[in-house]
Amino acid sequence: MARRELGRDALRVGQAVAALLPAGPVVVGVSGGADSMALALGATWAAPRLGSVVKAVVVDHGLQPGSAAVAAATVDRLGAAGIVAEVRTTHVSDDRNIEDAARSARLELLASDGHPVLLGHTLDDQAETVLLGLLRGSGTRSLAGMAPVRGPFIRPLLGIRRAETEAACRDWGVEWWEDPMNRDRRFARVRARAAVATLSEELGRDVAVALARSADLARADADHLDALAAEALARAVVDGQLEVSGVAELPEAIRGRVALSWLRGQGASPGRSHATAVVGLVLDWRGQGPVDVPGGTVRRDGGRLRFDRRGL
């Protein structure tokens, strides 16, 4: 892509990407929408000065008629902008939440090269994520929203508005694709997007900015509590079993995290309610029987909690 003076919005996107863009090979996930197109353009603009090698990957889930043509057209647009791009296809089953299934399949494909992966989530996406977490009655970790960097995934645009990515694409003279699923109210995220807009209008303030700021604050708290819980868990586990005394003395905010982490380490797939029930074996012990959790049971054996895998 030829170097030239950028417009205001393209420059803002480019600088946001440059702040997190690692050196070496980098994969950019591109759907064809304005957010991911602007992300790829910003990464390509910033790459020479940072020693990065950018490749865009367009994932075709095959969920909509004509999806292959959309993916091919996106690769053509990227190529015209000087961006190396390819299409990768995946099959998504309809036997569970289609949004979660598509997201998991997409992230797995994007990370399959073993390189850092840039994702185009914006401040507006962050606000919708926090609102959905609030509606679920989730804890601090869920309200923390999406982290700028977690594992191989990097989200440089969490401080950028959706309207800015569209303006940046116009600055670069690049068209984008409008996904009709972004207007399909069967999906919770689409309804959350409309709700954020309605709340902003009714309250007379930009709710998206407030929700995103709340995510930043909640993430700092959640990271600290998770670190304390990891230390407490290391002290409380003996031969794979959880010492009752090591859990009982913990603050409530740490105790539940320790129970969740221990269960996951045993191969279970617990929710918050399962962790609460397990903590009950510590704080409200009356000789009761084992607690069922996904993947097994937990029983108290003297001063320890023991996990028994189902079927063993």
MOGIZI-V203800 format. One record per pair of residues at least 12 apart in sequence whose C-alpha atoms are under 10 Angstrom apart, sorted by the first residue. I is the first residue (numbers start at 1). GAP is how many residues later the second one is. If there is no record, write none. Layout:
# MOGIZI-V203800
i: <I:I>
gap: <GAP:GAP>
This chain:
# MOGIZI-V203800
i: <1:1:1:1:1:1:1:1:1:2:2:2:3:4:4:5:6:6:6:6:7:7:7:7:7:7:8:8:8:8:9:9:9:9:9:9:9:9:9:9:9:9:10:10:10:10:10:10:10:10:10:10:10:10:10:10:11:11:11:11:11:11:12:12:12:12:12:12:13:13:13:13:13:13:13:13:13:13:13:13:13:13:13:13:13:13:13:14:14:14:14:14:14:14:14:14:14:14:14:14:15:15:15:15:15:15:16:16:16:16:16:16:16:16:16:16:17:17:17:17:17:17:17:17:17:17:17:17:17:17:17:17:18:18:18:18:18:18:18:18:18:18:19:19:19:20:20:20:20:20:20:20:20:21:21:21:21:21:21:21:21:21:21:21:21:21:21:22:22:22:22:22:22:22:22:22:22:22:23:23:23:23:23:23:23:23:23:24:24:24:24:24:24:24:24:25:25:25:25:25:25:25:25:25:25:25:26:26:26:26:26:26:26:26:26:26:26:26:26:26:27:27:27:27:27:27:27:27:27:27:27:27:27:27:27:27:27:27:27:28:28:28:28:28:28:28:28:28:28:28:28:28:28:28:28:28:28:28:28:29:29:29:29:29:29:29:29:29:29:29:29:29:29:29:30:30:30:30:30:30:30:30:30:30:30:30:30:30:30:30:31:31:31:31:31:31:31:31:31:31:31:31:31:31:31:32:32:32:32:32:32:32:32:32:32:32:32:32:32:32:33:33:33:33:33:33:33:33:33:33:34:34:34:34:34:34:34:34:34:34:34:34:34:34:34:35:35:35:35:35:35:35:35:35:35:35:35:35:35:35:36:36:36:36:36:36:36:36:36:36:36:37:37:37:37:37:37:37:37:37:37:37:37:37:38:38:38:38:38:38:38:38:38:38:38:38:38:38:39:39:39:39:39:39:39:39:39:39:39:40:40:40:40:40:40:40:40:40:40:40:40:41:41:41:41:41:41:41:41:41:41:42:42:42:42:43:43:43:43:43:44:44:44:44:44:53:54:54:54:54:54:55:55:55:55:55:55:56:56:56:56:56:56:56:56:56:56:56:57:57:57:57:57:57:57:57:57:57:57:57:58:58:58:58:58:58:58:58:58:58:58:58:58:59:59:59:59:59:59:59:59:59:59:59:59:60:60:60:60:60:60:60:60:60:61:61:61:61:61:61:61:61:61:61:61:62:62:62:62:62:63:63:63:63:63:63:63:63:64:64:64:68:68:68:70:70:71:71:71:71:71:72:72:72:73:73:74:74:74:74:74:75:77:77:77:78:78:80:81:81:81:88:88:88:89:89:89:90:90:90:90:90:91:91:92:92:92:97:98:99:99:99:107:107:107:110:110:111:111:114:115:115:116:116:116:116:116:117:117:117:117:117:117:118:118:118:118:118:118:118:118:119:119:119:119:119:119:119:120:120:120:120:120:120:120:120:121:121:121:121:121:121:121:121:121:121:121:122:122:122:122:122:122:122:122:122:122:122:122:122:123:123:123:123:123:123:123:123:123:123:123:123:124:124:124:124:124:124:124:124:124:124:124:124:124:124:125:125:125:125:125:125:125:125:125:125:125:125:126:126:126:126:126:126:126:126:126:126:126:126:126:126:126:127:127:127:127:127:127:127:127:127:127:127:127:127:127:127:127:128:128:128:128:128:128:128:128:128:128:128:128:128:129:129:129:129:129:129:129:129:129:129:129:130:130:130:130:130:130:130:130:130:130:130:131:131:131:131:131:131:131:131:131:131:132:132:132:132:132:132:133:135:138:139:139:139:140:140:140:140:140:140:140:140:140:140:141:141:141:141:141:141:141:141:141:142:142:142:142:143:143:143:143:143:143:143:143:143:144:144:144:144:144:144:144:144:144:144:144:144:144:145:145:145:145:145:145:145:146:146:146:146:146:147:147:147:148:158:159:159:159:161:161:193:195:196:196:222:225:225:225:226:226:226:226:226:227:227:228:228:228:228:229:229:229:229:229:229:229:229:229:229:229:230:230:230:230:230:231:232:232:232:232:232:232:232:233:233:233:233:233:233:233:233:233:234:234:234:235:236:236:236:237:237:237:237:238:239:240:240:240:240:240:240:240:241:241:241:241:241:241:241:241:241:241:242:242:242:242:242:242:242:242:242:242:242:243:243:243:243:243:243:243:243:244:244:244:244:244:244:244:244:244:244:245:245:245:245:246:246:246:247:247:247:247:247:248:248:248:248:248:249:252:255:255:255:256:256:256:256:256:256:256:256:257:257:257:258:258:259:259:259:259:259:259:259:260:260:260:260:260:260:260:261:262:262:263:263:263:263:263:263:263:263:263:263:264:264:266:266:266:266:266:266:267:267:267:267:267:268:268:268:268:268:268:268:268:268:269:269:269:269:270:270:270:270:271:271:273:274:274:274:274:274:275:275:277:277:277:277:277:278:278:278:278:278:278:278:278:278:279:281:281:281:281:281:282:282:282:282:285:287:287:287:287:288:290:290:290:290:291:292:292:292:293:293:293:293:294:294:295:295:295:295:295:296:296:296:296:296:297:297>
gap: <40:43:44:77:78:79:80:81:82:43:79:80:42:41:168:166:39:162:165:166:160:161:162:163:164:165:156:159:160:163:29:151:154:155:156:157:158:159:160:161:162:163:28:29:31:32:35:154:155:156:157:158:159:160:161:162:31:34:35:157:160:161:30:145:148:152:153:156:22:25:26:27:28:29:30:32:33:143:144:146:147:148:151:152:154:155:156:24:25:26:27:28:29:30:31:32:33:142:143:154:27:28:30:31:141:142:23:26:27:30:139:140:141:142:143:144:21:22:23:24:25:26:27:28:29:30:101:103:137:138:139:140:24:25:26:27:28:29:31:32:34:138:27:31:137:23:98:128:129:134:135:136:137:21:22:25:26:29:30:31:33:95:96:97:133:134:135:21:25:28:29:30:31:93:94:95:96:132:24:25:26:27:28:29:30:31:93:23:26:27:28:29:30:91:92:22:26:27:28:29:30:88:89:90:91:92:17:21:26:27:28:29:30:87:88:89:90:91:92:126:13:16:26:27:28:29:30:58:83:84:85:86:87:88:89:90:91:92:126:12:13:15:16:26:27:28:29:30:57:82:83:87:88:89:90:91:92:125:126:26:27:28:29:30:56:77:78:80:81:82:88:89:90:91:25:26:27:28:29:41:44:45:48:55:56:57:80:88:89:90:25:26:27:28:29:39:40:43:44:88:89:145:146:147:148:26:27:38:39:40:41:42:43:45:46:143:144:145:146:147:41:87:132:133:136:142:143:144:145:146:86:128:129:130:131:132:133:134:135:136:140:141:142:143:144:84:85:86:87:122:125:126:127:128:129:130:131:133:134:141:20:22:82:83:84:85:86:121:129:133:140:19:37:40:41:83:128:129:131:132:137:138:139:140:82:119:126:127:128:129:130:131:132:133:134:136:137:138:17:79:80:81:82:116:117:118:126:129:130:14:15:16:17:38:41:43:44:45:78:79:80:13:15:37:40:41:42:127:128:131:133:114:126:127:130:12:13:40:75:113:12:37:38:39:40:31:29:30:31:63:64:23:28:29:30:31:62:19:22:23:27:28:29:30:31:54:61:62:14:17:18:27:28:29:30:31:49:52:53:60:12:13:14:16:17:27:28:29:30:31:48:51:52:12:27:28:29:30:31:43:46:47:48:50:51:12:27:28:29:30:31:32:42:46:27:28:29:30:31:32:40:41:42:44:45:27:28:29:30:40:27:28:29:30:31:35:39:118:115:116:117:19:20:21:107:109:15:16:17:18:106:13:14:15:103:104:12:13:101:102:103:12:97:98:99:96:97:94:91:92:93:18:21:22:16:17:20:12:15:16:18:19:14:15:12:13:14:90:89:88:89:90:12:45:46:42:43:41:42:38:37:38:33:35:36:37:38:32:34:35:36:37:38:30:31:34:35:36:37:38:39:29:34:35:36:37:38:39:34:35:36:37:38:40:42:45:25:27:33:34:35:36:37:38:39:40:41:24:33:34:35:36:37:38:39:40:41:42:43:90:23:34:35:36:37:38:39:85:86:88:89:90:33:34:35:36:37:38:39:69:72:83:84:85:87:88:20:21:32:33:35:36:37:64:67:68:83:87:17:18:19:20:21:31:32:33:82:83:85:86:87:89:90:16:18:19:31:65:66:69:80:81:82:83:84:85:86:87:88:17:60:61:62:63:64:65:66:67:68:80:83:84:13:14:15:16:17:60:63:64:82:83:86:12:13:14:15:16:62:78:81:82:84:85:12:14:58:61:62:64:65:77:80:81:13:56:57:59:60:61:12:57:134:79:83:133:75:77:78:79:80:81:82:83:85:113:74:77:78:79:80:81:82:84:85:73:76:77:80:68:69:71:72:73:74:75:76:79:67:68:69:70:71:72:73:74:75:76:77:78:79:66:67:69:70:71:73:74:12:66:69:70:73:68:69:72:68:54:50:53:54:47:48:15:12:12:15:31:28:29:32:27:28:31:32:35:27:30:25:26:29:30:21:22:24:25:26:27:28:29:30:31:32:24:27:28:31:32:27:14:15:18:22:23:25:26:13:14:21:22:24:25:26:28:29:12:24:28:12:22:26:68:21:25:67:68:66:67:22:25:26:64:65:66:67:21:25:57:59:60:62:63:64:65:66:16:17:20:21:40:58:61:62:63:64:65:39:57:58:59:60:61:62:63:35:37:38:39:56:57:58:59:60:61:37:38:58:59:36:57:58:12:32:35:36:57:31:32:33:34:35:34:27:20:21:24:16:17:18:19:20:21:22:23:15:18:19:17:21:13:15:16:17:18:19:20:12:13:14:15:16:18:19:14:13:45:12:15:30:31:32:33:34:35:43:44:30:31:29:30:40:41:42:43:27:28:29:40:42:25:26:27:28:29:39:40:41:42:24:25:26:27:22:23:24:25:22:23:20:17:18:19:20:24:16:18:13:14:15:16:21:12:13:14:15:19:20:21:22:27:26:17:18:19:23:24:18:21:22:23:15:12:13:14:15:12:15:16:17:18:16:15:16:18:14:15:16:17:15:16:12:13:14:15:16:12:13:14:15:16:12:13>
